[in-house]
Each structure stands twice: as structure tokens, then as C-alpha cells.
């Protein structure tokens, strides 16, 4: 007679076996292991990054590596022969003043970039409060950034031509004179920098607006209860809260002023003292067939931008801003 039959005969509940009385795996703090499931999941994020990393290496880092290699040669861009000249190209860049003085032109664009950031910060602060037609003003200020750079260049060629639009506007306010906006070396870079301010102010405006709108409204309410005016709210609430975005705009401004190309190339082609470092490098490569020297120039430009960015990060370290 089995144990089950004996239990039935006596009226007692059947005895439980060890397997039946054991707690489930989840209750013991250990998840049940499913068969056939492998735990090699650590490489899954790299599968998603594989394609963008491949594109980045193919179209960014490999060309930069080739450019660095060309900078140590006298390659003309056509001949299959590439003679190694060592540091001669870099020596020419730093010992020939006519090749390095183009950075003075970048100084004009750097000043214009500071003006551009200040204007964008002012308009972003004003438009972040309750202002009539603020959406209309946002669209008007951002619209120049949406226009193609070639179209902007041709529009402002007519704007700056003698007896053109700008001269007509100046005559309306009593300023009558013959200004060669694109022909005078003392005016051409200031005119081109003004075009850059008009075009890129909208980009910084959008960055600043997005950062300002992330500030909790109760901070403004508390400041208003304490009697703070708009300037005090900007100084003690807005400026500290959007400091990382201001730092980013400063980095973009410095790198952009060193790498100016589109507007001066379209409007003047680098004539009358408006040649920038990038235009000079392109002329070296495609006009004078000095690809080695042009590559060295591009390498110097990259190194300068990295140094400026590093110095800026050291002077103004990135801080985490907590809004509460």
C-alpha cells in the first residue's frame, strides 16, 4: 500500500515531497534561468553605434589623417609623386608674415561675434517675457539664418554697392558721402562682419530662448515679490541659469571667426584685404597647386581651434546648473 493510499485511509492530508515544499526560485531571490538565453548583451549598445561611428571615422577622421600626411609633403594635388619635405610647410606658415596676417581679419569677425551674442541675449531676454507680437519678432530675427548663404551674399552685394540701398538709407538721415563698402580695405571687413551678425544672430537667439524657457516660472515670481526689476532678474536668475549655453555660444563664436569662408568668398573673393585663413588655404590648394602647404594651413587652423576651446573651458569650466 502506498503512502497516498494510507493517508486516504486514515483521513490525513497527503505528505508533501521535498520538491513540492521547496519555495519558488523567485521567492529565494534568484530569477529562474531560462534555457537558450545568452547573457552576452554588453555589446548591444555598440551595435546601434556601429553605423554612425563608421560614418564618422570614414568621413571625418580618415580625411583628417590624410590631410596631416599631406602637410608633410610637397604634393600639388595632381601628380602621383609626393616628396616628403618634413616641417618645411609649417616653417613657411610661421615665417612668412603674408601667410599669417590673415588672422587679423579674424579679429574683426571675433568682435562681430561678441556683438552678435550680446544682441541675441538681449532679444532672447526681452522676448522671454510677455511682449506683444513676440512670436512675430522671433520669426523675423530667426529668418536670416534660414536663407542660403549664396543668396545672402548676392543680396548684400547690391546693398553695399555705390549709390545702393545702404547709401540711400544714409542720405535719408543726413549722411551724404561716397563710401566704397566693398572696395575700401578699411571698410570691407567691417561690412562683411556686419552681414555675419545679421545672419547668425537668429541662431544664438534660438539657443538662448530655449535655455531661458527652461527656467521655472516660480523663480521669477519670487524675485518679483522681493521687488527685483527686469535687470536684476536677468543678472541673478537668467544669466547664471543659461551659463552653459552662453559658454557654448562663445566657443562657436571663436571657432567661427577663425573659419570664416562663405560670405567673404562670395562677396569679394578675398580681395581688398578681406582674405580669411580658409580662403587663403583654398587659394593655395586650387590656384597655386600647393596642397601640402594648404594641408599644413588647415592643420594649424584645427589646432588653434582646439587650443582656444581648451583655454575657454579652463577659464570658464562647465558647471551643472540646478534649477529649483
VEXGU-705885 format. One record per residue (C-alpha): x, y, z; residue number from 1. Coordinates in Angstrom, 1 decimal, padded with zeros to 4 digits. Example, Ala and Ser with C-alpha at 12.3 -4.5 7.8 and 13.67 -1.06 7.14 Angstrom:
2
- 012.3	-004.5	007.8	1
- 013.7	-001.1	007.1	2
***
This chain:
324
- 000.0	000.0	000.0	1
- 001.4	003.4	-001.0	2
- 001.6	006.4	001.3	3
- -001.2	008.1	-000.6	4
- -003.5	005.2	000.0	5
- -002.5	005.0	003.6	6
- -003.3	008.7	004.0	7
- -006.6	008.3	002.3	8
- -007.5	005.5	004.7	9
- -006.6	007.5	007.8	10
- -008.2	010.7	006.6	11
- -004.9	012.7	006.9	12
- -003.6	015.0	004.2	13
- -001.0	013.5	001.9	14
- 002.6	014.1	002.8	15
- 004.4	016.7	000.7	16
- 007.6	015.8	-001.0	17
- 010.8	017.9	-000.8	18
- 010.3	019.3	-004.3	19
- 006.7	020.3	-003.5	20
- 007.7	022.1	-000.3	21
- 010.7	024.0	-001.8	22
- 010.0	027.7	-002.3	23
- 009.9	029.0	-005.9	24
- 013.1	030.4	-007.4	25
- 011.7	034.0	-007.4	26
- 011.0	033.8	-003.6	27
- 014.5	032.7	-002.9	28
- 015.8	035.9	-004.5	29
- 017.1	034.2	-007.7	30
- 015.4	034.7	-011.0	31
- 014.6	031.5	-012.9	32
- 017.2	030.8	-015.6	33
- 015.6	030.3	-019.0	34
- 017.3	027.8	-021.3	35
- 018.8	029.1	-024.5	36
- 019.2	032.7	-023.4	37
- 022.7	034.0	-023.6	38
- 024.0	036.8	-021.4	39
- 026.3	038.4	-024.0	40
- 024.2	041.6	-024.0	41
- 027.0	044.0	-023.2	42
- 027.8	044.7	-026.8	43
- 024.2	045.6	-027.7	44
- 024.8	049.4	-027.5	45
- 027.8	049.1	-029.8	46
- 025.5	047.6	-032.4	47
- 023.5	050.8	-032.5	48
- 026.7	052.9	-032.6	49
- 028.4	050.9	-035.3	50
- 026.9	052.7	-038.3	51
- 027.4	056.3	-037.0	52
- 030.9	055.5	-035.8	53
- 031.7	054.0	-039.2	54
- 030.5	057.1	-040.9	55
- 032.3	059.4	-038.5	56
- 035.6	057.6	-039.0	57
- 035.2	057.3	-042.8	58
- 034.2	060.9	-043.5	59
- 036.0	062.8	-040.6	60
- 038.9	061.1	-039.0	61
- 040.4	059.3	-042.1	62
- 040.3	062.5	-044.2	63
- 042.0	064.4	-041.3	64
- 044.6	061.7	-041.1	65
- 045.3	062.0	-044.9	66
- 045.4	065.8	-044.6	67
- 048.0	065.5	-041.8	68
- 050.0	063.2	-044.1	69
- 049.8	065.6	-047.0	70
- 051.0	068.5	-044.8	71
- 054.5	066.9	-044.7	72
- 054.8	066.6	-048.5	73
- 055.1	069.0	-051.5	74
- 052.1	067.4	-053.3	75
- 050.5	069.5	-056.0	76
- 047.2	067.7	-056.0	77
- 047.7	066.2	-059.4	78
- 051.0	064.4	-059.6	79
- 051.2	060.9	-058.2	80
- 054.6	061.8	-056.7	81
- 054.6	063.1	-053.1	82
- 058.0	064.1	-051.8	83
- 058.4	064.3	-048.1	84
- 059.6	067.7	-047.0	85
- 059.3	067.4	-043.3	86
- 058.3	070.5	-041.4	87
- 059.0	072.9	-044.3	88
- 055.3	073.7	-044.9	89
- 054.8	074.6	-041.2	90
- 058.0	076.7	-041.2	91
- 056.8	078.6	-044.2	92
- 053.5	079.4	-042.5	93
- 055.1	080.8	-039.4	94
- 058.0	082.6	-041.0	95
- 056.1	084.3	-043.9	96
- 054.1	087.2	-042.5	97
- 051.8	087.4	-045.5	98
- 050.5	083.9	-044.8	99
- 049.8	084.5	-041.1	100
- 048.5	088.1	-041.2	101
- 045.1	086.9	-042.3	102
- 044.3	086.2	-038.6	103
- 044.0	090.0	-038.2	104
- 040.9	089.7	-040.4	105
- 039.6	087.0	-038.0	106
- 039.8	089.6	-035.2	107
- 037.2	091.7	-036.9	108
- 034.8	088.8	-037.1	109
- 035.5	087.9	-033.5	110
- 034.4	091.4	-032.4	111
- 031.3	091.0	-034.6	112
- 030.6	087.6	-032.9	113
- 030.7	089.3	-029.5	114
- 028.2	091.9	-030.7	115
- 026.1	089.1	-032.2	116
- 025.9	087.2	-028.8	117
- 025.1	090.3	-026.9	118
- 022.2	091.2	-029.3	119
- 020.9	087.6	-029.3	120
- 021.0	087.6	-025.5	121
- 019.2	090.9	-025.3	122
- 016.4	089.9	-027.7	123
- 016.0	086.5	-026.1	124
- 015.6	088.1	-022.7	125
- 013.1	090.6	-023.9	126
- 011.1	088.0	-025.9	127
- 011.0	085.6	-023.0	128
- 008.7	087.9	-021.1	129
- 005.2	088.8	-022.1	130
- 005.8	091.0	-025.1	131
- 003.3	091.9	-027.8	132
- 003.9	090.2	-031.2	133
- 006.8	088.3	-029.7	134
- 006.3	085.3	-032.0	135
- 006.4	087.6	-034.9	136
- 009.7	089.1	-033.7	137
- 011.1	085.6	-033.1	138
- 010.4	084.7	-036.7	139
- 011.8	087.9	-038.1	140
- 015.1	087.5	-036.1	141
- 015.5	083.8	-037.0	142
- 014.6	084.1	-040.7	143
- 018.0	085.3	-041.9	144
- 019.6	082.1	-040.6	145
- 017.3	080.1	-042.9	146
- 018.4	081.8	-046.0	147
- 021.1	080.3	-048.2	148
- 024.5	081.9	-047.8	149
- 024.9	082.4	-051.5	150
- 021.7	084.3	-051.7	151
- 022.7	086.4	-048.8	152
- 026.0	087.2	-050.5	153
- 024.3	088.4	-053.7	154
- 021.7	090.4	-051.8	155
- 024.2	092.3	-049.8	156
- 026.4	092.9	-052.9	157
- 023.5	095.2	-054.1	158
- 023.0	096.5	-050.6	159
- 026.7	097.7	-050.4	160
- 027.2	098.9	-053.9	161
- 027.9	102.6	-054.5	162
- 024.7	104.6	-054.5	163
- 022.9	101.4	-053.5	164
- 020.5	100.7	-050.7	165
- 022.8	101.5	-047.8	166
- 023.9	104.8	-049.3	167
- 020.3	105.7	-049.9	168
- 019.4	105.0	-046.3	169
- 022.3	107.1	-045.0	170
- 021.2	110.0	-047.2	171
- 017.8	109.9	-045.5	172
- 019.4	110.6	-042.1	173
- 021.7	113.3	-043.5	174
- 024.9	111.3	-044.1	175
- 025.9	112.0	-047.7	176
- 029.2	110.6	-049.0	177
- 030.7	108.1	-051.4	178
- 031.7	105.0	-049.4	179
- 033.3	102.0	-051.1	180
- 031.9	099.4	-048.8	181
- 033.4	096.5	-050.7	182
- 036.5	098.4	-052.2	183
- 037.9	100.2	-049.2	184
- 040.3	098.0	-047.1	185
- 039.3	099.9	-044.0	186
- 035.6	099.2	-044.5	187
- 035.3	095.9	-046.3	188
- 035.9	093.6	-043.3	189
- 033.6	095.6	-041.1	190
- 030.9	095.4	-043.8	191
- 031.3	091.7	-044.2	192
- 031.3	091.2	-040.4	193
- 028.0	093.1	-040.2	194
- 026.5	090.7	-042.7	195
- 027.6	087.8	-040.4	196
- 026.0	089.5	-037.4	197
- 022.7	089.9	-039.3	198
- 022.7	086.3	-040.4	199
- 023.8	084.4	-037.3	200
- 022.1	086.4	-034.5	201
- 018.9	084.3	-035.0	202
- 020.8	081.0	-034.3	203
- 022.1	082.3	-030.9	204
- 018.6	083.7	-030.2	205
- 017.0	080.3	-030.5	206
- 019.7	078.7	-028.3	207
- 019.2	081.4	-025.6	208
- 015.4	081.3	-025.8	209
- 015.3	077.5	-025.3	210
- 017.6	077.8	-022.3	211
- 015.6	080.7	-020.8	212
- 012.3	078.9	-021.2	213
- 013.6	076.0	-019.1	214
- 013.8	078.3	-016.1	215
- 011.0	077.5	-013.6	216
- 008.4	080.4	-013.5	217
- 008.3	080.4	-009.7	218
- 011.8	081.9	-009.6	219
- 010.5	085.0	-011.4	220
- 007.5	085.2	-009.1	221
- 009.7	085.0	-006.0	222
- 012.0	087.7	-007.5	223
- 009.1	089.9	-008.3	224
- 007.8	089.6	-004.7	225
- 011.2	090.7	-003.5	226
- 011.0	093.8	-005.7	227
- 013.5	092.7	-008.4	228
- 013.3	094.5	-011.7	229
- 014.0	093.0	-015.1	230
- 017.7	093.8	-015.0	231
- 018.0	092.2	-011.6	232
- 016.1	089.1	-012.7	233
- 018.4	088.8	-015.7	234
- 021.5	089.3	-013.6	235
- 020.6	086.9	-010.8	236
- 018.3	084.3	-012.4	237
- 018.7	084.2	-016.2	238
- 022.4	084.7	-016.7	239
- 023.5	082.1	-014.1	240
- 020.9	079.6	-015.3	241
- 021.9	079.7	-019.0	242
- 025.7	080.0	-018.4	243
- 026.4	076.6	-020.2	244
- 024.6	077.8	-023.3	245
- 026.5	081.2	-023.2	246
- 029.7	079.2	-022.9	247
- 028.7	077.1	-025.9	248
- 027.9	080.2	-028.0	249
- 031.3	081.7	-027.1	250
- 033.1	078.5	-028.3	251
- 031.1	078.6	-031.6	252
- 031.8	082.3	-032.0	253
- 035.6	081.9	-031.6	254
- 035.8	078.8	-033.9	255
- 033.5	080.5	-036.4	256
- 035.6	083.7	-036.5	257
- 038.7	081.7	-037.3	258
- 037.0	079.6	-040.0	259
- 035.0	082.3	-041.9	260
- 034.6	081.5	-045.5	261
- 031.2	081.7	-047.2	262
- 030.2	085.3	-047.1	263
- 033.6	086.9	-047.9	264
- 034.3	084.4	-050.6	265
- 031.0	085.1	-052.3	266
- 031.1	088.8	-052.0	267
- 034.7	089.7	-052.5	268
- 036.6	086.5	-053.2	269
- 039.2	087.7	-050.6	270
- 040.1	090.9	-052.4	271
- 040.9	094.3	-050.9	272
- 042.2	092.8	-047.7	273
- 039.2	090.6	-046.9	274
- 041.0	087.2	-047.4	275
- 040.5	084.9	-044.4	276
- 042.5	081.9	-043.4	277
- 040.2	079.4	-045.1	278
- 040.1	081.4	-048.3	279
- 043.9	081.6	-048.3	280
- 044.1	077.8	-047.8	281
- 041.7	077.2	-050.7	282
- 043.7	079.5	-053.0	283
- 046.9	077.7	-052.1	284
- 045.4	074.4	-053.0	285
- 043.4	075.1	-056.1	286
- 045.0	078.2	-057.6	287
- 048.7	077.6	-056.8	288
- 048.6	073.8	-056.6	289
- 050.3	073.7	-053.2	290
- 048.2	071.0	-051.5	291
- 050.9	070.3	-049.0	292
- 051.1	073.9	-047.8	293
- 047.3	074.2	-047.8	294
- 047.0	071.0	-045.7	295
- 049.5	072.4	-043.2	296
- 047.4	075.5	-043.0	297
- 044.3	073.5	-042.3	298
- 046.1	071.5	-039.6	299
- 047.2	074.8	-037.9	300
- 043.6	076.0	-038.0	301
- 042.3	072.9	-036.4	302
- 045.0	073.0	-033.7	303
- 044.2	076.7	-033.0	304
- 040.5	076.0	-032.6	305
- 041.3	073.1	-030.2	306
- 043.6	075.3	-028.2	307
- 041.1	078.2	-027.9	308
- 038.4	075.7	-026.9	309
- 040.6	074.2	-024.3	310
- 041.6	077.6	-022.9	311
- 038.0	078.7	-022.8	312
- 037.0	075.5	-020.9	313
- 039.8	076.1	-018.4	314
- 038.8	079.7	-017.8	315
- 035.1	079.1	-017.7	316
- 034.6	075.5	-016.5	317
- 031.4	073.8	-017.3	318
- 029.2	073.7	-014.2	319
- 026.0	071.9	-013.6	320
- 023.1	074.3	-013.1	321
- 020.3	073.1	-010.9	322
- 017.0	075.0	-011.2	323
- 014.7	074.7	-008.3	324
***
